[in-house]
Amino acid sequence: MQVTDINFTEVMFEVNSFPNDYVGKEIEITGFVLKDSTMTPTHFALAQYVIVCCSADASPYGLVCKYTTDYPADTWLTIRGTIQLEMQQNKNTTVVNVTTAESVPKPARPYIYPSM
């Protein structure tokens, strides 16, 4: 499944809400690397800022990814991988097991607006 600016919010909602339905499925998505202190060097979130009303409400939305390369925060990537479930912080988390990652330039419009 290819995630685009048009279907981004719908795909993220579906995959995060019903992860068992997507385990083993391939996904391709573009976003920026987002990290927090709980993540190992091989884990990062790949996210985009979603705006519902105005830029003040922009929130990162995406998926946790697992890969052998440790990318710096805010690096823009297009990744391809397989969706799996992984135990993190005592709960099953949707994780993309990344098979390929390619650095891409930051888009001119780096925000996602949900389609209504």
Backbone atoms as SQL, in Angstrom:
CREATE TABLE atoms (id INTEGER PRIMARY KEY, chain TEXT, resi INTEGER, resn TEXT, atom TEXT, x REAL, y REAL, z REAL);
INSERT INTO atoms VALUES
  (1, 'A', 1, 'MET', 'N', 0.852, -1.169, 0.000),
  (2, 'A', 1, 'MET', 'CA', 0.000, 0.000, 0.000),
  (3, 'A', 1, 'MET', 'C', 0.890, 1.220, 0.000),
  (4, 'A', 2, 'GLN', 'N', 0.547, 2.163, -0.829),
  (5, 'A', 2, 'GLN', 'CA', 1.320, 3.399, -0.923),
  (6, 'A', 2, 'GLN', 'C', 0.548, 4.510, -0.229),
  (7, 'A', 3, 'VAL', 'N', 1.220, 5.167, 0.707),
  (8, 'A', 3, 'VAL', 'CA', 0.605, 6.259, 1.446),
  (9, 'A', 3, 'VAL', 'C', 0.982, 7.563, 0.756),
  (10, 'A', 4, 'THR', 'N', -0.023, 8.369, 0.450),
  (11, 'A', 4, 'THR', 'CA', 0.173, 9.645, -0.229),
  (12, 'A', 4, 'THR', 'C', -0.373, 10.772, 0.649),
  (13, 'A', 5, 'ASP', 'N', -0.170, 12.003, 0.214),
  (14, 'A', 5, 'ASP', 'CA', -0.755, 13.141, 0.937),
  (15, 'A', 5, 'ASP', 'C', -2.274, 13.047, 0.966),
  (16, 'A', 6, 'ILE', 'N', -2.865, 12.462, -0.066),
  (17, 'A', 6, 'ILE', 'CA', -4.327, 12.373, -0.159),
  (18, 'A', 6, 'ILE', 'C', -4.892, 11.345, 0.817),
  (19, 'A', 7, 'ASN', 'N', -4.248, 10.179, 0.948),
  (20, 'A', 7, 'ASN', 'CA', -4.807, 9.121, 1.798),
  (21, 'A', 7, 'ASN', 'C', -4.090, 8.975, 3.147),
  (22, 'A', 8, 'PHE', 'N', -3.158, 9.884, 3.449),
  (23, 'A', 8, 'PHE', 'CA', -2.313, 9.762, 4.634),
  (24, 'A', 8, 'PHE', 'C', -3.118, 9.554, 5.920),
  (25, 'A', 9, 'THR', 'N', -4.037, 10.466, 6.232),
  (26, 'A', 9, 'THR', 'CA', -4.744, 10.371, 7.513),
  (27, 'A', 9, 'THR', 'C', -5.629, 9.135, 7.584),
  (28, 'A', 10, 'GLU', 'N', -6.242, 8.763, 6.475),
  (29, 'A', 10, 'GLU', 'CA', -7.096, 7.583, 6.479),
  (30, 'A', 10, 'GLU', 'C', -6.277, 6.309, 6.709),
  (31, 'A', 11, 'VAL', 'N', -5.129, 6.199, 6.026),
  (32, 'A', 11, 'VAL', 'CA', -4.284, 5.013, 6.190),
  (33, 'A', 11, 'VAL', 'C', -3.726, 4.958, 7.613),
  (34, 'A', 12, 'MET', 'N', -3.235, 6.068, 8.126),
  (35, 'A', 12, 'MET', 'CA', -2.683, 6.076, 9.491),
  (36, 'A', 12, 'MET', 'C', -3.748, 5.683, 10.509),
  (37, 'A', 13, 'PHE', 'N', -4.965, 6.208, 10.340),
  (38, 'A', 13, 'PHE', 'CA', -6.051, 5.850, 11.253),
  (39, 'A', 13, 'PHE', 'C', -6.332, 4.350, 11.194),
  (40, 'A', 14, 'GLU', 'N', -6.465, 3.815, 9.991),
  (41, 'A', 14, 'GLU', 'CA', -6.776, 2.389, 9.817),
  (42, 'A', 14, 'GLU', 'C', -5.683, 1.490, 10.396),
  (43, 'A', 15, 'VAL', 'N', -4.433, 1.766, 10.028),
  (44, 'A', 15, 'VAL', 'CA', -3.323, 0.914, 10.469),
  (45, 'A', 15, 'VAL', 'C', -3.154, 0.985, 11.984),
  (46, 'A', 16, 'ASN', 'N', -3.289, 2.174, 12.554),
  (47, 'A', 16, 'ASN', 'CA', -3.135, 2.306, 14.000),
  (48, 'A', 16, 'ASN', 'C', -4.349, 1.802, 14.779),
  (49, 'A', 17, 'SER', 'N', -5.525, 1.853, 14.197),
  (50, 'A', 17, 'SER', 'CA', -6.736, 1.402, 14.881),
  (51, 'A', 17, 'SER', 'C', -6.966, -0.096, 14.752),
  (52, 'A', 18, 'PHE', 'N', -6.582, -0.668, 13.620),
  (53, 'A', 18, 'PHE', 'CA', -6.826, -2.089, 13.351),
  (54, 'A', 18, 'PHE', 'C', -5.530, -2.782, 12.901),
  (55, 'A', 19, 'PRO', 'N', -4.497, -2.746, 13.747),
  (56, 'A', 19, 'PRO', 'CA', -3.181, -3.245, 13.309),
  (57, 'A', 19, 'PRO', 'C', -3.180, -4.711, 12.897),
  (58, 'A', 20, 'ASN', 'N', -3.981, -5.545, 13.538),
  (59, 'A', 20, 'ASN', 'CA', -3.992, -6.972, 13.191),
  (60, 'A', 20, 'ASN', 'C', -4.401, -7.212, 11.740),
  (61, 'A', 21, 'ASP', 'N', -5.218, -6.316, 11.187),
  (62, 'A', 21, 'ASP', 'CA', -5.647, -6.450, 9.793),
  (63, 'A', 21, 'ASP', 'C', -4.522, -6.141, 8.798),
  (64, 'A', 22, 'TYR', 'N', -3.451, -5.509, 9.272),
  (65, 'A', 22, 'TYR', 'CA', -2.387, -5.066, 8.373),
  (66, 'A', 22, 'TYR', 'C', -1.048, -5.772, 8.595),
  (67, 'A', 23, 'VAL', 'N', -0.967, -6.634, 9.600),
  (68, 'A', 23, 'VAL', 'CA', 0.285, -7.365, 9.851),
  (69, 'A', 23, 'VAL', 'C', 0.664, -8.161, 8.608),
  (70, 'A', 24, 'GLY', 'N', 1.923, -8.017, 8.186),
  (71, 'A', 24, 'GLY', 'CA', 2.423, -8.712, 7.008),
  (72, 'A', 24, 'GLY', 'C', 2.234, -7.950, 5.713),
  (73, 'A', 25, 'LYS', 'N', 1.503, -6.846, 5.731),
  (74, 'A', 25, 'LYS', 'CA', 1.275, -6.047, 4.518),
  (75, 'A', 25, 'LYS', 'C', 2.443, -5.082, 4.302),
  (76, 'A', 26, 'GLU', 'N', 2.769, -4.858, 3.028),
  (77, 'A', 26, 'GLU', 'CA', 3.809, -3.891, 2.686),
  (78, 'A', 26, 'GLU', 'C', 3.221, -2.489, 2.673),
  (79, 'A', 27, 'ILE', 'N', 4.086, -1.520, 3.050),
  (80, 'A', 27, 'ILE', 'CA', 3.675, -0.128, 3.063),
  (81, 'A', 27, 'ILE', 'C', 4.835, 0.729, 2.566),
  (82, 'A', 28, 'GLU', 'N', 4.500, 1.792, 1.857),
  (83, 'A', 28, 'GLU', 'CA', 5.483, 2.794, 1.440),
  (84, 'A', 28, 'GLU', 'C', 4.960, 4.138, 1.896),
  (85, 'A', 29, 'ILE', 'N', 5.803, 4.893, 2.591),
  (86, 'A', 29, 'ILE', 'CA', 5.358, 6.155, 3.178),
  (87, 'A', 29, 'ILE', 'C', 6.524, 7.137, 3.239),
  (88, 'A', 30, 'THR', 'N', 6.216, 8.407, 3.126),
  (89, 'A', 30, 'THR', 'CA', 7.209, 9.477, 3.236),
  (90, 'A', 30, 'THR', 'C', 6.885, 10.321, 4.446),
  (91, 'A', 31, 'GLY', 'N', 7.926, 10.721, 5.159),
  (92, 'A', 31, 'GLY', 'CA', 7.747, 11.580, 6.318),
  (93, 'A', 31, 'GLY', 'C', 9.094, 11.957, 6.896),
  (94, 'A', 32, 'PHE', 'N', 9.051, 12.594, 8.065),
  (95, 'A', 32, 'PHE', 'CA', 10.295, 12.989, 8.716),
  (96, 'A', 32, 'PHE', 'C', 10.530, 12.117, 9.942),
  (97, 'A', 33, 'VAL', 'N', 11.795, 11.945, 10.277),
  (98, 'A', 33, 'VAL', 'CA', 12.182, 11.135, 11.426),
  (99, 'A', 33, 'VAL', 'C', 11.887, 11.916, 12.703),
  (100, 'A', 34, 'LEU', 'N', 11.201, 11.245, 13.606),
  (101, 'A', 34, 'LEU', 'CA', 10.841, 11.817, 14.900),
  (102, 'A', 34, 'LEU', 'C', 11.274, 10.812, 15.953),
  (103, 'A', 35, 'LYS', 'N', 11.975, 11.269, 16.977),
  (104, 'A', 35, 'LYS', 'CA', 12.482, 10.365, 18.016),
  (105, 'A', 35, 'LYS', 'C', 12.114, 10.897, 19.391),
  (106, 'A', 36, 'ASP', 'N', 12.043, 9.955, 20.336),
  (107, 'A', 36, 'ASP', 'CA', 11.925, 10.360, 21.725),
  (108, 'A', 36, 'ASP', 'C', 12.870, 9.500, 22.560),
  (109, 'A', 37, 'SER', 'N', 12.968, 9.811, 23.820),
  (110, 'A', 37, 'SER', 'CA', 13.960, 9.163, 24.682),
  (111, 'A', 37, 'SER', 'C', 13.693, 7.678, 24.921),
  (112, 'A', 38, 'THR', 'N', 12.495, 7.197, 24.618),
  (113, 'A', 38, 'THR', 'CA', 12.186, 5.780, 24.845),
  (114, 'A', 38, 'THR', 'C', 12.605, 4.891, 23.674),
  (115, 'A', 39, 'MET', 'N', 12.992, 5.493, 22.566),
  (116, 'A', 39, 'MET', 'CA', 13.308, 4.719, 21.361),
  (117, 'A', 39, 'MET', 'C', 14.775, 4.302, 21.336),
  (118, 'A', 40, 'THR', 'N', 15.003, 3.090, 20.848),
  (119, 'A', 40, 'THR', 'CA', 16.368, 2.604, 20.657),
  (120, 'A', 40, 'THR', 'C', 16.936, 3.242, 19.386),
  (121, 'A', 41, 'PRO', 'N', 18.251, 3.137, 19.150),
  (122, 'A', 41, 'PRO', 'CA', 18.816, 3.711, 17.922),
  (123, 'A', 41, 'PRO', 'C', 18.230, 3.107, 16.636),
  (124, 'A', 42, 'THR', 'N', 17.667, 1.903, 16.706),
  (125, 'A', 42, 'THR', 'CA', 17.104, 1.278, 15.503),
  (126, 'A', 42, 'THR', 'C', 15.616, 1.583, 15.334),
  (127, 'A', 43, 'HIS', 'N', 15.034, 2.359, 16.220),
  (128, 'A', 43, 'HIS', 'CA', 13.616, 2.707, 16.123),
  (129, 'A', 43, 'HIS', 'C', 13.446, 4.221, 15.984),
  (130, 'A', 44, 'PHE', 'N', 12.473, 4.615, 15.193),
  (131, 'A', 44, 'PHE', 'CA', 12.120, 6.019, 15.043),
  (132, 'A', 44, 'PHE', 'C', 10.668, 6.072, 14.575),
  (133, 'A', 45, 'ALA', 'N', 10.053, 7.215, 14.745),
  (134, 'A', 45, 'ALA', 'CA', 8.732, 7.424, 14.161),
  (135, 'A', 45, 'ALA', 'C', 8.937, 8.131, 12.829),
  (136, 'A', 46, 'LEU', 'N', 8.164, 7.743, 11.839),
  (137, 'A', 46, 'LEU', 'CA', 8.143, 8.448, 10.565),
  (138, 'A', 46, 'LEU', 'C', 6.793, 9.148, 10.521),
  (139, 'A', 47, 'ALA', 'N', 6.819, 10.465, 10.514),
  (140, 'A', 47, 'ALA', 'CA', 5.581, 11.220, 10.701),
  (141, 'A', 47, 'ALA', 'C', 5.484, 12.378, 9.717),
  (142, 'A', 48, 'GLN', 'N', 4.286, 12.924, 9.671),
  (143, 'A', 48, 'GLN', 'CA', 4.050, 14.194, 9.004),
  (144, 'A', 48, 'GLN', 'C', 3.153, 15.002, 9.932),
  (145, 'A', 49, 'TYR', 'N', 3.242, 16.321, 9.807),
  (146, 'A', 49, 'TYR', 'CA', 2.354, 17.165, 10.603),
  (147, 'A', 49, 'TYR', 'C', 1.004, 17.236, 9.914),
  (148, 'A', 50, 'VAL', 'N', -0.033, 16.928, 10.677),
  (149, 'A', 50, 'VAL', 'CA', -1.403, 16.980, 10.175),
  (150, 'A', 50, 'VAL', 'C', -2.077, 18.220, 10.765),
  (151, 'A', 51, 'ILE', 'N', -2.711, 18.990, 9.890),
  (152, 'A', 51, 'ILE', 'CA', -3.409, 20.203, 10.298),
  (153, 'A', 51, 'ILE', 'C', -4.903, 20.000, 10.057),
  (154, 'A', 52, 'VAL', 'N', -5.689, 20.163, 11.113),
  (155, 'A', 52, 'VAL', 'CA', -7.136, 20.019, 10.984),
  (156, 'A', 52, 'VAL', 'C', -7.788, 21.385, 10.771),
  (157, 'A', 53, 'CYS', 'N', -7.331, 22.368, 11.499),
  (158, 'A', 53, 'CYS', 'CA', -7.938, 23.693, 11.422),
  (159, 'A', 53, 'CYS', 'C', -6.936, 24.730, 10.930),
  (160, 'A', 54, 'CYS', 'N', -5.882, 24.934, 11.719),
  (161, 'A', 54, 'CYS', 'CA', -4.869, 25.945, 11.385),
  (162, 'A', 54, 'CYS', 'C', -3.501, 25.449, 11.840),
  (163, 'A', 55, 'SER', 'N', -2.461, 26.155, 11.455),
  (164, 'A', 55, 'SER', 'CA', -1.106, 25.682, 11.745),
  (165, 'A', 55, 'SER', 'C', -0.837, 25.544, 13.240),
  (166, 'A', 56, 'ALA', 'N', -1.581, 26.250, 14.077),
  (167, 'A', 56, 'ALA', 'CA', -1.388, 26.141, 15.525),
  (168, 'A', 56, 'ALA', 'C', -1.772, 24.762, 16.056),
  (169, 'A', 57, 'ASP', 'N', -2.606, 24.024, 15.332),
  (170, 'A', 57, 'ASP', 'CA', -3.012, 22.692, 15.806),
  (171, 'A', 57, 'ASP', 'C', -2.255, 21.556, 15.112),
  (172, 'A', 58, 'ALA', 'N', -1.180, 21.867, 14.391),
  (173, 'A', 58, 'ALA', 'CA', -0.406, 20.837, 13.691),
  (174, 'A', 58, 'ALA', 'C', 0.143, 19.820, 14.688),
  (175, 'A', 59, 'SER', 'N', -0.103, 18.541, 14.413),
  (176, 'A', 59, 'SER', 'CA', 0.362, 17.466, 15.283),
  (177, 'A', 59, 'SER', 'C', 1.030, 16.389, 14.448),
  (178, 'A', 60, 'PRO', 'N', 2.140, 15.812, 14.939),
  (179, 'A', 60, 'PRO', 'CA', 2.782, 14.730, 14.185),
  (180, 'A', 60, 'PRO', 'C', 1.931, 13.472, 14.248),
  (181, 'A', 61, 'TYR', 'N', 1.845, 12.795, 13.125),
  (182, 'A', 61, 'TYR', 'CA', 1.043, 11.577, 13.010),
  (183, 'A', 61, 'TYR', 'C', 1.804, 10.642, 12.093),
  (184, 'A', 62, 'GLY', 'N', 1.967, 9.394, 12.506),
  (185, 'A', 62, 'GLY', 'CA', 2.710, 8.464, 11.671),
  (186, 'A', 62, 'GLY', 'C', 2.833, 7.094, 12.299),
  (187, 'A', 63, 'LEU', 'N', 3.943, 6.428, 11.990),
  (188, 'A', 63, 'LEU', 'CA', 4.164, 5.051, 12.432),
  (189, 'A', 63, 'LEU', 'C', 5.572, 4.884, 12.994),
  (190, 'A', 64, 'VAL', 'N', 5.696, 3.988, 13.945),
  (191, 'A', 64, 'VAL', 'CA', 7.008, 3.618, 14.452),
  (192, 'A', 64, 'VAL', 'C', 7.669, 2.725, 13.405),
  (193, 'A', 65, 'CYS', 'N', 8.959, 2.940, 13.183),
  (194, 'A', 65, 'CYS', 'CA', 9.719, 2.167, 12.201),
  (195, 'A', 65, 'CYS', 'C', 10.936, 1.546, 12.868),
  (196, 'A', 66, 'LYS', 'N', 11.354, 0.423, 12.330),
  (197, 'A', 66, 'LYS', 'CA', 12.546, -0.276, 12.818),
  (198, 'A', 66, 'LYS', 'C', 13.465, -0.489, 11.620),
  (199, 'A', 67, 'TYR', 'N', 14.739, -0.027, 11.774),
  (200, 'A', 67, 'TYR', 'CA', 15.689, -0.120, 10.666),
  (201, 'A', 67, 'TYR', 'C', 17.097, -0.175, 11.233),
  (202, 'A', 68, 'THR', 'N', 18.015, -0.649, 10.434),
  (203, 'A', 68, 'THR', 'CA', 19.393, -0.815, 10.889),
  (204, 'A', 68, 'THR', 'C', 20.171, 0.494, 10.929),
  (205, 'A', 69, 'THR', 'N', 19.719, 1.514, 10.218),
  (206, 'A', 69, 'THR', 'CA', 20.414, 2.802, 10.173),
  (207, 'A', 69, 'THR', 'C', 19.756, 3.765, 11.147),
  (208, 'A', 70, 'ASP', 'N', 20.579, 4.481, 11.889),
  (209, 'A', 70, 'ASP', 'CA', 20.098, 5.480, 12.850),
  (210, 'A', 70, 'ASP', 'C', 20.083, 6.845, 12.166),
  (211, 'A', 71, 'TYR', 'N', 18.913, 7.290, 11.731),
  (212, 'A', 71, 'TYR', 'CA', 18.787, 8.582, 11.054),
  (213, 'A', 71, 'TYR', 'C', 18.596, 9.697, 12.075),
  (214, 'A', 72, 'PRO', 'N', 19.170, 10.861, 11.811),
  (215, 'A', 72, 'PRO', 'CA', 18.951, 12.001, 12.707),
  (216, 'A', 72, 'PRO', 'C', 17.502, 12.483, 12.632),
  (217, 'A', 73, 'ALA', 'N', 17.036, 13.063, 13.731),
  (218, 'A', 73, 'ALA', 'CA', 15.691, 13.640, 13.769),
  (219, 'A', 73, 'ALA', 'C', 15.545, 14.674, 12.657),
  (220, 'A', 74, 'ASP', 'N', 14.350, 14.775, 12.130),
  (221, 'A', 74, 'ASP', 'CA', 13.961, 15.727, 11.082),
  (222, 'A', 74, 'ASP', 'C', 14.473, 15.365, 9.692),
  (223, 'A', 75, 'THR', 'N', 15.120, 14.204, 9.532),
  (224, 'A', 75, 'THR', 'CA', 15.516, 13.732, 8.207),
  (225, 'A', 75, 'THR', 'C', 14.265, 13.274, 7.479),
  (226, 'A', 76, 'TRP', 'N', 14.072, 13.709, 6.250),
  (227, 'A', 76, 'TRP', 'CA', 12.928, 13.269, 5.452),
  (228, 'A', 76, 'TRP', 'C', 13.315, 12.005, 4.700),
  (229, 'A', 77, 'LEU', 'N', 12.448, 10.988, 4.785),
  (230, 'A', 77, 'LEU', 'CA', 12.691, 9.689, 4.167),
  (231, 'A', 77, 'LEU', 'C', 11.449, 9.197, 3.453),
  (232, 'A', 78, 'THR', 'N', 11.664, 8.387, 2.446),
  (233, 'A', 78, 'THR', 'CA', 10.617, 7.518, 1.914),
  (234, 'A', 78, 'THR', 'C', 11.058, 6.113, 2.285),
  (235, 'A', 79, 'ILE', 'N', 10.206, 5.413, 3.021),
  (236, 'A', 79, 'ILE', 'CA', 10.549, 4.054, 3.458),
  (237, 'A', 79, 'ILE', 'C', 9.570, 3.062, 2.855),
  (238, 'A', 80, 'ARG', 'N', 10.042, 1.834, 2.739),
  (239, 'A', 80, 'ARG', 'CA', 9.200, 0.723, 2.321),
  (240, 'A', 80, 'ARG', 'C', 9.481, -0.397, 3.312),
  (241, 'A', 81, 'GLY', 'N', 8.433, -1.053, 3.766),
  (242, 'A', 81, 'GLY', 'CA', 8.627, -2.123, 4.734),
  (243, 'A', 81, 'GLY', 'C', 7.353, -2.904, 4.965),
  (244, 'A', 82, 'THR', 'N', 7.415, -3.776, 5.949),
  (245, 'A', 82, 'THR', 'CA', 6.303, -4.658, 6.290),
  (246, 'A', 82, 'THR', 'C', 5.786, -4.302, 7.673),
  (247, 'A', 83, 'ILE', 'N', 4.478, -4.231, 7.795),
  (248, 'A', 83, 'ILE', 'CA', 3.843, -3.905, 9.071),
  (249, 'A', 83, 'ILE', 'C', 3.867, -5.139, 9.970),
  (250, 'A', 84, 'GLN', 'N', 4.233, -4.903, 11.222),
  (251, 'A', 84, 'GLN', 'CA', 4.242, -5.973, 12.213),
  (252, 'A', 84, 'GLN', 'C', 3.815, -5.404, 13.558),
  (253, 'A', 85, 'LEU', 'N', 3.608, -6.290, 14.516),
  (254, 'A', 85, 'LEU', 'CA', 3.337, -5.859, 15.882),
  (255, 'A', 85, 'LEU', 'C', 4.555, -6.195, 16.718),
  (256, 'A', 86, 'GLU', 'N', 4.913, -5.287, 17.617),
  (257, 'A', 86, 'GLU', 'CA', 6.078, -5.460, 18.476),
  (258, 'A', 86, 'GLU', 'C', 5.728, -4.972, 19.877),
  (259, 'A', 87, 'MET', 'N', 6.156, -5.719, 20.881),
  (260, 'A', 87, 'MET', 'CA', 5.906, -5.311, 22.262),
  (261, 'A', 87, 'MET', 'C', 6.833, -4.156, 22.626),
  (262, 'A', 88, 'GLN', 'N', 6.240, -3.022, 22.974),
  (263, 'A', 88, 'GLN', 'CA', 6.996, -1.848, 23.414),
  (264, 'A', 88, 'GLN', 'C', 6.289, -1.244, 24.607),
  (265, 'A', 89, 'GLN', 'N', 7.029, -1.020, 25.665),
  (266, 'A', 89, 'GLN', 'CA', 6.476, -0.436, 26.883),
  (267, 'A', 89, 'GLN', 'C', 5.232, -1.194, 27.339),
  (268, 'A', 90, 'ASN', 'N', 5.334, -2.514, 27.303),
  (269, 'A', 90, 'ASN', 'CA', 4.277, -3.424, 27.779),
  (270, 'A', 90, 'ASN', 'C', 2.977, -3.371, 26.983),
  (271, 'A', 91, 'LYS', 'N', 3.047, -2.959, 25.729),
  (272, 'A', 91, 'LYS', 'CA', 1.849, -3.006, 24.886),
  (273, 'A', 91, 'LYS', 'C', 2.258, -3.302, 23.446),
  (274, 'A', 92, 'ASN', 'N', 1.373, -3.938, 22.713),
  (275, 'A', 92, 'ASN', 'CA', 1.616, -4.204, 21.300),
  (276, 'A', 92, 'ASN', 'C', 1.556, -2.895, 20.526),
  (277, 'A', 93, 'THR', 'N', 2.588, -2.654, 19.736),
  (278, 'A', 93, 'THR', 'CA', 2.686, -1.421, 18.959),
  (279, 'A', 93, 'THR', 'C', 2.846, -1.780, 17.492),
  (280, 'A', 94, 'THR', 'N', 2.177, -1.036, 16.635),
  (281, 'A', 94, 'THR', 'CA', 2.342, -1.204, 15.196),
  (282, 'A', 94, 'THR', 'C', 3.706, -0.663, 14.816),
  (283, 'A', 95, 'VAL', 'N', 4.509, -1.494, 14.132),
  (284, 'A', 95, 'VAL', 'CA', 5.862, -1.124, 13.737),
  (285, 'A', 95, 'VAL', 'C', 6.066, -1.525, 12.284),
  (286, 'A', 96, 'VAL', 'N', 6.716, -0.653, 11.516),
  (287, 'A', 96, 'VAL', 'CA', 7.098, -0.997, 10.148),
  (288, 'A', 96, 'VAL', 'C', 8.531, -1.513, 10.187),
  (289, 'A', 97, 'ASN', 'N', 8.707, -2.765, 9.778),
  (290, 'A', 97, 'ASN', 'CA', 10.035, -3.336, 9.647),
  (291, 'A', 97, 'ASN', 'C', 10.565, -2.873, 8.289),
  (292, 'A', 98, 'VAL', 'N', 11.398, -1.842, 8.296),
  (293, 'A', 98, 'VAL', 'CA', 11.836, -1.166, 7.074),
  (294, 'A', 98, 'VAL', 'C', 12.813, -2.041, 6.295),
  (295, 'A', 99, 'THR', 'N', 12.540, -2.187, 5.004),
  (296, 'A', 99, 'THR', 'CA', 13.458, -2.920, 4.116),
  (297, 'A', 99, 'THR', 'C', 14.295, -1.964, 3.278),
  (298, 'A', 100, 'THR', 'N', 13.739, -0.804, 2.911),
  (299, 'A', 100, 'THR', 'CA', 14.502, 0.216, 2.196),
  (300, 'A', 100, 'THR', 'C', 14.117, 1.591, 2.730),
  (301, 'A', 101, 'ALA', 'N', 15.110, 2.472, 2.769),
  (302, 'A', 101, 'ALA', 'CA', 14.885, 3.861, 3.178),
  (303, 'A', 101, 'ALA', 'C', 15.733, 4.752, 2.286),
  (304, 'A', 102, 'GLU', 'N', 15.109, 5.806, 1.796),
  (305, 'A', 102, 'GLU', 'CA', 15.798, 6.737, 0.909),
  (306, 'A', 102, 'GLU', 'C', 15.582, 8.152, 1.419),
  (307, 'A', 103, 'SER', 'N', 16.670, 8.893, 1.608),
  (308, 'A', 103, 'SER', 'CA', 16.550, 10.302, 1.993),
  (309, 'A', 103, 'SER', 'C', 15.918, 11.082, 0.846),
  (310, 'A', 104, 'VAL', 'N', 14.984, 11.943, 1.190),
  (311, 'A', 104, 'VAL', 'CA', 14.313, 12.779, 0.197),
  (312, 'A', 104, 'VAL', 'C', 14.304, 14.216, 0.698),
  (313, 'A', 105, 'PRO', 'N', 14.191, 15.182, -0.210),
  (314, 'A', 105, 'PRO', 'CA', 14.131, 16.575, 0.236),
  (315, 'A', 105, 'PRO', 'C', 12.817, 16.860, 0.970),
  (316, 'A', 106, 'LYS', 'N', 12.885, 17.797, 1.883),
  (317, 'A', 106, 'LYS', 'CA', 11.674, 18.242, 2.576),
  (318, 'A', 106, 'LYS', 'C', 10.729, 18.831, 1.535),
  (319, 'A', 107, 'PRO', 'N', 9.460, 18.416, 1.556),
  (320, 'A', 107, 'PRO', 'CA', 8.522, 18.945, 0.556),
  (321, 'A', 107, 'PRO', 'C', 8.268, 20.441, 0.734),
  (322, 'A', 108, 'ALA', 'N', 7.900, 21.077, -0.345),
  (323, 'A', 108, 'ALA', 'CA', 7.576, 22.510, -0.293),
  (324, 'A', 108, 'ALA', 'C', 6.396, 22.752, 0.648),
  (325, 'A', 109, 'ARG', 'N', 5.440, 21.812, 0.659),
  (326, 'A', 109, 'ARG', 'CA', 4.286, 21.877, 1.583),
  (327, 'A', 109, 'ARG', 'C', 4.390, 20.676, 2.516),
  (328, 'A', 110, 'PRO', 'N', 5.042, 20.845, 3.685),
  (329, 'A', 110, 'PRO', 'CA', 5.287, 19.694, 4.562),
  (330, 'A', 110, 'PRO', 'C', 4.128, 19.338, 5.490),
  (331, 'A', 111, 'TYR', 'N', 2.932, 19.820, 5.206),
  (332, 'A', 111, 'TYR', 'CA', 1.787, 19.546, 6.068),
  (333, 'A', 111, 'TYR', 'C', 0.732, 18.732, 5.332),
  (334, 'A', 112, 'ILE', 'N', 0.014, 17.945, 6.102),
  (335, 'A', 112, 'ILE', 'CA', -1.086, 17.150, 5.572),
  (336, 'A', 112, 'ILE', 'C', -2.403, 17.759, 6.061),
  (337, 'A', 113, 'TYR', 'N', -3.341, 17.903, 5.153),
  (338, 'A', 113, 'TYR', 'CA', -4.683, 18.375, 5.483),
  (339, 'A', 113, 'TYR', 'C', -5.619, 17.203, 5.231),
  (340, 'A', 114, 'PRO', 'N', -6.307, 16.712, 6.272),
  (341, 'A', 114, 'PRO', 'CA', -7.194, 15.555, 6.059),
  (342, 'A', 114, 'PRO', 'C', -8.243, 15.854, 5.014),
  (343, 'A', 115, 'SER', 'N', -8.496, 14.847, 4.164),
  (344, 'A', 115, 'SER', 'CA', -9.567, 15.005, 3.197),
  (345, 'A', 115, 'SER', 'C', -10.879, 14.710, 3.893),
  (346, 'A', 116, 'MET', 'N', -11.857, 15.489, 3.582),
  (347, 'A', 116, 'MET', 'CA', -13.153, 15.360, 4.269),
  (348, 'A', 116, 'MET', 'C', -14.133, 14.597, 3.424);
